[in-house]
Amino acid sequence: MALVVEDGVVKWSADPLVTAEQADAYAEARGWSDWAALAPTRKSAAILDGSTYVRVSFVPPESIT
């Protein structure tokens, strides 16, 4: 096991933050029929767009004044 030194820098992968299966389960639990009707490619694009938004919008708690 490697030691990870915490330097305060948030490092994100370019991958989606959730899988299509996780998003499907989330939407199904809330009765979102519009999500269920989307094609798999549209779902993947929406998940990636949402993941990108979260990465761009994230502000670490210590930097909030």
PLY file of the C-alpha trace (Angstrom):
ply
format ascii 1.0
element vertex 65
property float x
property float y
property float z
element edge 64
property int vertex1
property int vertex2
end_header
0.00 0.00 0.00
1.34 3.43 -0.96
1.26 6.42 1.34
-0.82 9.29 -0.06
0.34 12.73 1.03
-2.59 15.13 1.34
-1.71 18.49 -0.17
-5.19 20.04 -0.27
-5.50 19.81 -4.04
-8.69 18.13 -5.26
-7.90 15.72 -8.07
-10.77 14.55 -10.25
-10.78 11.87 -12.88
-12.42 12.64 -16.21
-14.82 9.73 -15.73
-18.51 10.13 -14.88
-19.13 10.33 -11.13
-21.86 7.65 -11.27
-22.70 4.72 -13.51
-25.77 4.59 -15.73
-27.12 1.85 -13.46
-26.79 4.11 -10.41
-28.51 6.98 -12.21
-31.27 4.63 -13.39
-31.87 3.38 -9.84
-31.94 6.97 -8.51
-34.42 8.08 -11.17
-36.60 4.97 -10.78
-36.83 5.48 -7.01
-38.19 8.98 -7.70
-40.56 7.98 -10.50
-38.78 9.98 -13.20
-40.33 8.43 -16.31
-38.65 11.02 -18.56
-35.23 9.64 -17.55
-36.35 6.06 -18.20
-37.47 7.06 -21.71
-34.03 8.38 -22.73
-31.75 6.40 -25.00
-28.60 5.02 -23.30
-26.38 7.47 -25.21
-28.46 10.43 -23.99
-28.24 9.14 -20.42
-24.46 8.80 -20.67
-24.16 12.32 -22.04
-26.36 13.74 -19.27
-24.36 11.93 -16.60
-21.09 13.25 -18.03
-22.51 16.80 -18.25
-23.66 16.59 -14.63
-20.28 15.23 -13.52
-18.51 18.08 -15.31
-20.80 20.62 -13.62
-20.03 19.20 -10.18
-16.29 19.32 -10.85
-16.40 22.93 -12.09
-18.70 24.10 -9.28
-16.98 22.40 -6.35
-15.41 24.74 -3.81
-13.44 23.12 -0.97
-14.96 24.01 2.43
-11.83 25.76 3.73
-11.91 28.26 0.86
-15.47 29.45 1.59
-15.49 32.74 3.47
0 1
1 2
2 3
3 4
4 5
5 6
6 7
7 8
8 9
9 10
10 11
11 12
12 13
13 14
14 15
15 16
16 17
17 18
18 19
19 20
20 21
21 22
22 23
23 24
24 25
25 26
26 27
27 28
28 29
29 30
30 31
31 32
32 33
33 34
34 35
35 36
36 37
37 38
38 39
39 40
40 41
41 42
42 43
43 44
44 45
45 46
46 47
47 48
48 49
49 50
50 51
51 52
52 53
53 54
54 55
55 56
56 57
57 58
58 59
59 60
60 61
61 62
62 63
63 64
